[in-house]
Amino acid sequence: KPTERKERVVREAPLSAREHDDAQSFDYDHDAFLGADEAKSFDQLTPEESKERLGKIVGKIDEDGDGFVTVEELKAWIKFAQKRWIYEDVERQWKGHDLNEDGLVSWEEYKNATYGYIL
């Protein structure tokens, strides 16, 4: 018999670290839709540049090319944007831990990169 009750609801990771409150801002939606890094670059654009770049992105989201974005296409895009961010973050972290740049992370490298300031 199981000794602990397990949650039956699968909870996905949040789409953004930002607070989801559309009354305050759309930062959460920007992170979810574009990915955190891309959302930061959009903050620097003029409204005209932002509109142009979003138009290009919508063309990528509309997988069947019918001129409309379905809920499923939008979900697929958001998952793609989040996975892309995760893979890029893993690559950055790897480079930060592979101190001798040999493509491998030894325990010493990990320990020094993670705890070096303490040791």
C-alpha contacts under 8 A as a table, 3 or more apart, distances in Angstrom:
res1	aa1	res2	aa2	distance
2	P	5	R	7.19
7	E	10	V	7.57
14	P	17	A	7.02
15	L	28	Y	7.62
15	L	31	D	7.07
15	L	32	A	5.00
15	L	82	Q	7.13
16	S	19	E	7.83
16	S	28	Y	5.72
16	S	31	D	5.70
16	S	32	A	5.93
16	S	36	A	7.45
17	A	28	Y	7.57
18	R	27	D	6.80
18	R	28	Y	5.32
19	E	28	Y	6.32
20	H	26	F	7.79
20	H	27	D	7.80
20	H	28	Y	5.37
20	H	29	D	7.68
21	D	24	Q	5.63
21	D	25	S	6.44
21	D	26	F	7.33
21	D	28	Y	7.69
22	D	25	S	5.11
22	D	26	F	5.43
25	S	28	Y	7.76
26	F	29	D	5.29
26	F	30	H	6.22
27	D	30	H	5.03
27	D	31	D	6.22
28	Y	31	D	5.24
28	Y	32	A	6.21
29	D	32	A	5.04
29	D	33	F	5.87
30	H	33	F	5.21
30	H	34	L	5.69
30	H	35	G	7.24
30	H	36	A	7.69
30	H	39	A	5.59
31	D	34	L	5.43
31	D	35	G	4.70
31	D	36	A	4.64
31	D	37	D	7.95
31	D	38	E	7.79
31	D	39	A	5.54
32	A	35	G	5.63
32	A	36	A	7.43
32	A	78	I	6.07
32	A	81	A	7.47
32	A	82	Q	7.15
33	F	77	W	7.41
33	F	78	I	5.37
33	F	81	A	6.93
34	L	37	D	7.85
34	L	38	E	5.55
34	L	39	A	5.54
34	L	78	I	7.45
34	L	81	A	6.11
35	G	38	E	5.47
35	G	39	A	5.98
35	G	78	I	7.98
35	G	81	A	5.22
35	G	82	Q	5.87
35	G	84	R	7.89
35	G	85	W	6.21
36	A	39	A	5.14
36	A	40	K	6.40
36	A	85	W	7.24
37	D	40	K	5.27
37	D	41	S	6.69
37	D	85	W	7.55
38	E	41	S	5.18
38	E	42	F	6.42
39	A	42	F	5.08
39	A	43	D	6.51
40	K	43	D	5.25
40	K	44	Q	7.21
41	S	44	Q	5.54
41	S	45	L	7.12
42	F	45	L	5.28
42	F	50	S	6.26
45	L	48	E	7.85
45	L	49	E	5.72
45	L	50	S	5.66
46	T	49	E	5.21
46	T	50	S	6.06
47	P	50	S	5.01
47	P	51	K	6.06
48	E	51	K	5.16
48	E	52	E	6.27
49	E	52	E	5.12
49	E	53	R	6.20
50	S	53	R	5.25
50	S	54	L	6.05
51	K	54	L	5.15
51	K	55	G	6.14
52	E	55	G	5.14
52	E	56	K	6.59
53	R	56	K	5.15
53	R	57	I	6.37
54	L	57	I	4.95
54	L	58	V	6.11
55	G	58	V	5.15
55	G	59	G	6.49
56	K	59	G	5.21
56	K	60	K	6.78
57	I	60	K	5.10
57	I	61	I	6.35
58	V	61	I	4.92
58	V	62	D	6.16
58	V	69	V	7.56
59	G	62	D	5.36
59	G	63	E	7.77
59	G	65	G	7.48
59	G	67	G	7.93
60	K	63	E	6.45
61	I	69	V	6.75
61	I	73	E	6.07
61	I	74	L	6.56
61	I	77	W	5.94
62	D	65	G	5.31
62	D	66	D	7.02
62	D	67	G	6.67
62	D	68	F	6.29
62	D	69	V	5.21
62	D	70	T	7.68
62	D	73	E	6.45
63	E	73	E	6.77
65	G	68	F	7.50
69	V	73	E	6.02
69	V	74	L	6.49
70	T	73	E	5.10
70	T	74	L	6.19
71	V	74	L	5.07
71	V	75	K	6.10
72	E	75	K	5.05
72	E	76	A	6.11
73	E	76	A	5.09
73	E	77	W	6.16
74	L	77	W	5.04
74	L	78	I	6.20
75	K	78	I	5.18
75	K	79	K	6.21
76	A	79	K	5.18
76	A	80	F	6.11
77	W	80	F	4.96
77	W	81	A	6.12
78	I	81	A	5.07
78	I	82	Q	6.17
79	K	82	Q	5.17
79	K	83	K	6.08
80	F	83	K	5.20
80	F	84	R	6.04
81	A	84	R	5.16
81	A	85	W	6.29
82	Q	85	W	5.13
82	Q	86	I	6.26
83	K	86	I	4.98
83	K	87	Y	6.16
84	R	87	Y	5.24
84	R	88	E	6.16
85	W	88	E	5.13
85	W	89	D	6.02
86	I	89	D	5.05
86	I	90	V	6.13
87	Y	90	V	5.08
87	Y	91	E	6.26
88	E	91	E	5.08
88	E	92	R	6.30
89	D	92	R	5.04
89	D	93	Q	6.10
90	V	93	Q	5.03
90	V	94	W	6.00
91	E	94	W	5.07
91	E	95	K	6.27
92	R	95	K	5.27
92	R	96	G	6.25
93	Q	96	G	4.98
93	Q	97	H	6.31
94	W	97	H	5.20
94	W	98	D	5.98
94	W	105	V	7.69
95	K	98	D	5.21
95	K	99	L	7.32
95	K	101	E	7.38
96	G	99	L	6.66
96	G	113	A	7.03
97	H	105	V	6.37
97	H	109	E	6.01
97	H	110	Y	5.52
97	H	113	A	5.41
97	H	114	T	7.70
98	D	101	E	5.20
98	D	102	D	6.94
98	D	103	G	6.60
98	D	104	L	6.18
98	D	105	V	5.04
98	D	106	S	7.78
98	D	109	E	6.33
98	D	110	Y	7.57
99	L	105	V	7.85
99	L	109	E	6.09
99	L	113	A	7.63
101	E	104	L	7.43
105	V	109	E	5.98
105	V	110	Y	6.35
106	S	109	E	5.17
106	S	110	Y	6.20
107	W	110	Y	5.05
107	W	111	K	5.90
108	E	111	K	5.07
108	E	112	N	5.99
109	E	112	N	5.13
109	E	113	A	5.93
110	Y	113	A	5.19
110	Y	114	T	5.84
111	K	114	T	5.22
111	K	115	Y	5.43
111	K	116	G	6.53
112	N	115	Y	5.37
112	N	116	G	4.06
112	N	117	Y	7.75
112	N	119	L	7.92
113	A	116	G	5.64
114	T	117	Y	7.95
115	Y	118	I	5.41
115	Y	119	L	6.36
116	G	119	L	5.09
